[in-house]
Amino acid sequence: MSRSRGKEGKGKERVSELISLGQESLIAREQVVVITRPDSAPLKRLIKHYREQGKVIDLTRGRKARSLIFTSAGFLVLSPLRPRTLAGRFLGEEQG
């Protein structure tokens, strides 16, 4: 896990914990709202809707999307990692 430092207000420092989403991509822990599998028809329709809005970040590099990550900024991230793997990373477990 990595940490990112940013300035917040008058000299206050904010530390964001970064979580790996696979394919050398990271996300700030506090930005993640939901992690789920993309298997159901309603979620597939949501992916299509987000794509039409230009709000999809595809990290799969041509691989199958195994998890969807909804962010607090209103984006949908497609990851090749399983939700269980990502959950382990959020809980601090080392999983591949």
N, C-alpha and C positions, 0 to 999 in steps of 0.2 A: 504494500500500500504506500502511496505517496501523499505528501502534504503540499498544498499550495498556499502561499501567503499573499494576502491582498490587503490594501489599506482600507480602513473603514472609519470614517469620521475623523475626528481630531486626534491623530496619533495612535488611535486604537488599531490593533492588528487582528485580523480575522484569519483563522486557520481552517482551510477546507480539506477534509480527507477525500482523496481521490481513489476511486475503485476502478479496476481494470474491467473493461467490457469485451476484451478480446481484440485481436487484430491491432495491437498496440494503441488502443483507444482507451481513454479514461473519462470518468464523469465524477463530478462533485457529489458526494454522498447526499447532501441536503437537497439536491435537485431531483432526486428520484422519488416518484410518488407510488408507482406500481410496477411490479415485474410479473409477467405472465407468459403463458404459452400462446402461440398464434394459431392454434388448431381449430377453433370454433368458427362457424360462418359469421357470427356478429363481429368477431375480431378481425376477420378477413375484410369485412365491409369497412370497418374502422380504418384499417391500413389503407384501403383504396381512397377513403375520404381524406385522410391526412396527406396522402400523396398528391391529390388534386389541389390541396391547400398549400403545398410546398413545405409541409411540416414534418417530413420523414427524413431521418438520418440513418442511412443504410450502412452498417459496418460489416456486412456479411462478405463482401468481396466475391460475390457470385456463389457463395455457399448458401445452404438452407438457413433461413431465419428460425432459430429455435426458441428465441425469447423476444418479447416486446417490453420495452421500458418506456413508460409514460413519465414525462418530466413536468416539473412545476411551471416551466416556461411555456408549456403547451406543445412540445415536440414529442414525436414518437421515434424511438431509437430501435432499430432492428439489430439484434446481436446473434452471432452464430453459436453462442454458448447457451447451455440449458439454464432455465430459471434456478434450478437447485444449485448449480455451480456459482451463479451470480449471488444467490442468497448466502452461500458459504463465504464468499468474499466480503459481503456486507457484515457478516457476523464475525469476521476476522479469521476464518479458517482458510488454510492454504489449499486450494483445489485447482486442478488444471483444466 
